[in-house]
């Protein structure tokens, strides 16, 4: 029910965007590259241990930031849906989980685009538009965290406030990292759209550092036995 509702809301946002702005202009040099990067960002998840809690960190919201800045909401929704679907397929996630993840991001990305469109002024990256991008990233992060908390609350029969407290460290860490990289990606894209190809570098560096850390951590644990 939640998955269907989120997907329907995301599609409704896309429909409203089309009704308001007409047939979207698609930057064919940008949209496919951002789709590929979003797939990579959603797939290359970094696992971090914080005290006794494991957390996942990725740059999905950061990669969505230049898409929101440069593309209409309807196109952003399509990119989000296809990218998350591809990443879940590569990970061979459970179909029910994969569908929820797709619907979650379709809705959140659409809402983030609407927030940016309402707050932006022009196409330059001045202070107002930078704050609008941060607001869009925050919207995506909050909606994703809230919908995930609701699903966990129902599935585990746990009170929603306690689930939200459990997710809080991961939420704040992920939001901060994605906000910083999102602004960096938008500024780079604004200077030259061809720079989009270089966005893969931090994704690969994060993945490499995670594997290096996991390898050393595992070796240290084996040495202590």
FENFENDA-V51185 format. One record per pair of residues at least 12 apart in sequence whose C-alpha atoms are under 10 Angstrom apart, sorted by sequence separation. I is the first residue (numbers start at 1). J is the second residue. If there is no record, write none. Layout:
# FENFENDA-V51185
{{I & J} {I & J}}
This chain:
# FENFENDA-V51185
{{45 & 57} {46 & 58} {64 & 76} {67 & 79} {86 & 98} {117 & 129} {119 & 131} {120 & 132} {149 & 161} {151 & 163} {152 & 164} {44 & 57} {45 & 58} {46 & 59} {64 & 77} {67 & 80} {85 & 98} {88 & 101} {116 & 129} {119 & 132} {120 & 133} {149 & 162} {150 & 163} {185 & 198} {44 & 58} {45 & 59} {84 & 98} {85 & 99} {88 & 102} {116 & 130} {118 & 132} {119 & 133} {146 & 160} {149 & 163} {150 & 164} {185 & 199} {42 & 57} {43 & 58} {44 & 59} {45 & 60} {64 & 79} {84 & 99} {85 & 100} {87 & 102} {116 & 131} {117 & 132} {148 & 163} {149 & 164} {184 & 199} {41 & 57} {42 & 58} {43 & 59} {44 & 60} {64 & 80} {85 & 101} {86 & 102} {116 & 132} {117 & 133} {119 & 135} {148 & 164} {149 & 165} {41 & 58} {42 & 59} {43 & 60} {63 & 80} {84 & 101} {85 & 102} {115 & 132} {116 & 133} {119 & 136} {146 & 163} {149 & 166} {40 & 58} {41 & 59} {42 & 60} {81 & 99} {84 & 102} {85 & 103} {115 & 133} {116 & 134} {146 & 164} {149 & 167} {181 & 199} {40 & 59} {41 & 60} {42 & 61} {61 & 80} {83 & 102} {84 & 103} {113 & 132} {115 & 134} {116 & 135} {117 & 136} {145 & 164} {148 & 167} {40 & 60} {41 & 61} {60 & 80} {81 & 101} {82 & 102} {84 & 104} {85 & 105} {112 & 132} {113 & 133} {115 & 135} {116 & 136} {38 & 59} {39 & 60} {41 & 62} {42 & 63} {81 & 102} {84 & 105} {112 & 133} {115 & 136} {116 & 137} {146 & 167} {181 & 202} {37 & 59} {38 & 60} {41 & 63} {80 & 102} {81 & 103} {83 & 105} {84 & 106} {112 & 134} {113 & 135} {114 & 136} {115 & 137} {145 & 167} {37 & 60} {38 & 61} {40 & 63} {41 & 64} {60 & 83} {80 & 103} {81 & 104} {112 & 135} {113 & 136} {115 & 138} {116 & 139} {145 & 168} {38 & 62} {39 & 63} {60 & 84} {80 & 104} {81 & 105} {82 & 106} {112 & 136} {113 & 137} {115 & 139} {38 & 63} {80 & 105} {81 & 106} {111 & 136} {112 & 137} {114 & 139} {115 & 140} {145 & 170} {37 & 63} {38 & 64} {77 & 103} {79 & 105} {80 & 106} {81 & 107} {110 & 136} {111 & 137} {112 & 138} {113 & 139} {145 & 171} {37 & 64} {79 & 106} {80 & 107} {109 & 136} {112 & 139} {113 & 140} {144 & 171} {35 & 63} {77 & 105} {78 & 106} {80 & 108} {81 & 109} {108 & 136} {109 & 137} {111 & 139} {112 & 140} {34 & 63} {35 & 64} {38 & 67} {77 & 106} {80 & 109} {108 & 137} {110 & 139} {111 & 140} {112 & 141} {142 & 171} {34 & 64} {76 & 106} {77 & 107} {79 & 109} {80 & 110} {109 & 139} {110 & 140} {141 & 171} {142 & 172} {34 & 65} {77 & 108} {78 & 109} {108 & 139} {109 & 140} {112 & 143} {141 & 172} {34 & 66} {35 & 67} {74 & 106} {77 & 109} {78 & 110} {108 & 140} {109 & 141} {111 & 143} {34 & 67} {76 & 109} {77 & 110} {107 & 140} {108 & 141} {141 & 174} {142 & 175} {76 & 110} {77 & 111} {106 & 140} {108 & 142} {109 & 143} {141 & 175} {74 & 109} {75 & 110} {77 & 112} {105 & 140} {108 & 143} {109 & 144} {140 & 175} {30 & 66} {31 & 67} {73 & 109} {74 & 110} {76 & 112} {77 & 113} {104 & 140} {105 & 141} {107 & 143} {108 & 144} {30 & 67} {73 & 110} {76 & 113} {107 & 144} {138 & 175} {141 & 178} {42 & 80} {72 & 110} {73 & 111} {75 & 113} {105 & 143} {137 & 175} {138 & 176} {141 & 179} {31 & 70} {73 & 112} {74 & 113} {104 & 143} {105 & 144} {108 & 147} {137 & 176} {30 & 70} {31 & 71} {39 & 79} {43 & 83} {73 & 113} {104 & 144} {138 & 178} {30 & 71} {35 & 76} {38 & 79} {39 & 80} {42 & 83} {43 & 84} {68 & 109} {72 & 113} {73 & 114} {104 & 145} {134 & 175} {137 & 178} {138 & 179} {34 & 76} {38 & 80} {39 & 81} {41 & 83} {42 & 84} {67 & 109} {68 & 110} {71 & 113} {72 & 114} {137 & 179} {27 & 70} {35 & 78} {36 & 79} {38 & 81} {39 & 82} {40 & 83} {41 & 84} {42 & 85} {43 & 86} {44 & 87} {73 & 116} {101 & 144} {104 & 147} {136 & 179} {26 & 70} {27 & 71} {31 & 75} {35 & 79} {38 & 82} {39 & 83} {40 & 84} {42 & 86} {43 & 87} {61 & 105} {65 & 109} {68 & 112} {69 & 113} {73 & 117} {104 & 148} {134 & 178} {135 & 179} {26 & 71} {31 & 76} {34 & 79} {35 & 80} {38 & 83} {39 & 84} {42 & 87} {43 & 88} {60 & 105} {64 & 109} {68 & 113} {72 & 117} {134 & 179} {137 & 182} {25 & 71} {26 & 72} {34 & 80} {35 & 81} {36 & 82} {37 & 83} {38 & 84} {39 & 85} {40 & 86} {41 & 87} {42 & 88} {43 & 89} {67 & 113} {68 & 114} {101 & 147} {133 & 179} {134 & 180} {137 & 183} {24 & 71} {25 & 72} {31 & 78} {32 & 79} {35 & 82} {36 & 83} {39 & 86} {40 & 87} {43 & 90} {44 & 91} {61 & 108} {65 & 112} {68 & 115} {69 & 116} {100 & 147} {101 & 148} {24 & 72} {27 & 75} {31 & 79} {35 & 83} {38 & 86} {39 & 87} {43 & 91} {61 & 109} {64 & 112} {65 & 113} {68 & 116} {69 & 117} {100 & 148} {134 & 182} {23 & 72} {24 & 73} {26 & 75} {34 & 83} {35 & 84} {38 & 87} {39 & 88} {42 & 91} {64 & 113} {68 & 117} {133 & 182} {134 & 183} {22 & 72} {24 & 74} {25 & 75} {36 & 86} {40 & 90} {133 & 183} {21 & 72} {23 & 74} {24 & 75} {35 & 86} {36 & 87} {39 & 90} {61 & 112} {65 & 116} {69 & 120} {100 & 151} {21 & 73} {130 & 182} {131 & 183} {21 & 74} {70 & 123} {130 & 183} {133 & 186} {18 & 72} {69 & 123} {17 & 72} {18 & 73} {69 & 124} {17 & 73} {18 & 74} {69 & 125} {130 & 186} {16 & 73} {17 & 74} {18 & 75} {130 & 187} {14 & 72} {15 & 73} {16 & 74} {17 & 75} {125 & 183} {14 & 73} {15 & 74} {13 & 73} {14 & 74} {69 & 129} {13 & 74} {14 & 75} {69 & 130} {125 & 186} {126 & 187} {12 & 74} {14 & 76} {125 & 187} {10 & 73} {11 & 74} {14 & 77} {69 & 132} {124 & 187} {10 & 74} {13 & 77} {14 & 78} {69 & 133} {68 & 133} {125 & 190} {11 & 77} {124 & 190} {125 & 191} {10 & 77} {11 & 78} {66 & 133} {69 & 136} {123 & 190} {10 & 78} {65 & 133} {68 & 136} {65 & 134} {68 & 137} {10 & 81} {62 & 133} {65 & 136} {62 & 134} {64 & 136} {65 & 137} {64 & 137} {7 & 81} {63 & 137} {61 & 136} {62 & 137} {61 & 137} {64 & 140} {60 & 137} {61 & 138} {61 & 139} {61 & 140} {60 & 140} {61 & 141} {60 & 141} {7 & 99} {11 & 103} {14 & 106} {3 & 96} {7 & 100} {10 & 103} {13 & 106} {14 & 107} {17 & 110} {3 & 97} {6 & 100} {7 & 101} {9 & 103} {10 & 104} {13 & 107} {3 & 98} {4 & 99} {6 & 101} {7 & 102} {8 & 103} {9 & 104} {10 & 105} {11 & 106} {12 & 107} {3 & 99} {4 & 100} {6 & 102} {7 & 103} {10 & 106} {11 & 107} {13 & 109} {14 & 110} {17 & 113} {3 & 100} {6 & 103} {7 & 104} {9 & 106} {10 & 107} {13 & 110} {14 & 111} {17 & 114} {2 & 100} {3 & 101} {5 & 103} {6 & 104} {7 & 105} {8 & 106} {9 & 107} {10 & 108} {12 & 110} {13 & 111} {16 & 114} {1 & 100} {3 & 102} {4 & 103} {5 & 104} {6 & 105} {7 & 106} {8 & 107} {9 & 108} {10 & 109} {11 & 110} {14 & 113} {3 & 103} {4 & 104} {6 & 106} {7 & 107} {10 & 110} {13 & 113} {14 & 114} {17 & 117} {2 & 103} {3 & 104} {6 & 107} {7 & 108} {9 & 110} {10 & 111} {13 & 114} {2 & 104} {5 & 107} {6 & 108} {9 & 111} {3 & 107} {55 & 167} {62 & 174} {53 & 166} {57 & 170} {61 & 174} {62 & 175} {65 & 178} {53 & 167} {55 & 169} {56 & 170} {57 & 171} {60 & 174} {61 & 175} {64 & 178} {65 & 179} {55 & 170} {56 & 171} {59 & 174} {62 & 177} {63 & 178} {53 & 169} {54 & 170} {55 & 171} {57 & 173} {58 & 174} {59 & 175} {61 & 177} {62 & 178} {65 & 181} {66 & 182} {70 & 186} {53 & 170} {56 & 173} {57 & 174} {58 & 175} {61 & 178} {62 & 179} {65 & 182} {66 & 183} {69 & 186} {55 & 173} {56 & 174} {57 & 175} {59 & 177} {60 & 178} {61 & 179} {62 & 180} {63 & 181} {64 & 182} {65 & 183} {66 & 184} {67 & 185} {68 & 186} {50 & 169} {55 & 174} {58 & 177} {59 & 178} {62 & 181} {63 & 182} {65 & 184} {66 & 185} {67 & 186} {70 & 189} {50 & 170} {57 & 177} {58 & 178} {59 & 179} {61 & 181} {62 & 182} {63 & 183} {65 & 185} {66 & 186} {69 & 189} {70 & 190} {57 & 178} {61 & 182} {62 & 183} {64 & 185} {65 & 186} {66 & 187} {69 & 190} {48 & 170} {59 & 181} {60 & 182} {62 & 184} {63 & 185} {64 & 186} {66 & 188} {67 & 189} {59 & 182} {62 & 185} {63 & 186} {66 & 189} {70 & 193} {62 & 186} {66 & 190} {66 & 193} {66 & 196} {63 & 196} {63 & 199} {62 & 199} {63 & 200} {63 & 203} {6 & 147} {59 & 202} {60 & 203} {3 & 147} {59 & 203} {2 & 147} {58 & 203} {59 & 206} {2 & 150} {3 & 151} {58 & 206} {2 & 151} {57 & 206} {58 & 207} {46 & 203} {41 & 199} {45 & 203} {30 & 189} {37 & 196} {41 & 200} {44 & 203} {37 & 197} {40 & 200} {43 & 203} {44 & 204} {46 & 206} {47 & 207} {33 & 194} {36 & 197} {37 & 198} {41 & 202} {42 & 203} {45 & 206} {46 & 207} {34 & 196} {37 & 199} {38 & 200} {41 & 203} {44 & 206} {45 & 207} {46 & 208} {48 & 210} {30 & 193} {33 & 196} {34 & 197} {37 & 200} {40 & 203} {41 & 204} {44 & 207} {46 & 209} {47 & 210} {29 & 193} {30 & 194} {33 & 197} {36 & 200} {40 & 204} {43 & 207} {44 & 208} {46 & 210} {47 & 211} {29 & 194} {30 & 195} {34 & 199} {45 & 210} {46 & 211} {48 & 213} {27 & 193} {30 & 196} {33 & 199} {37 & 203} {41 & 207} {44 & 210} {47 & 213} {48 & 214} {29 & 196} {30 & 197} {47 & 214}}
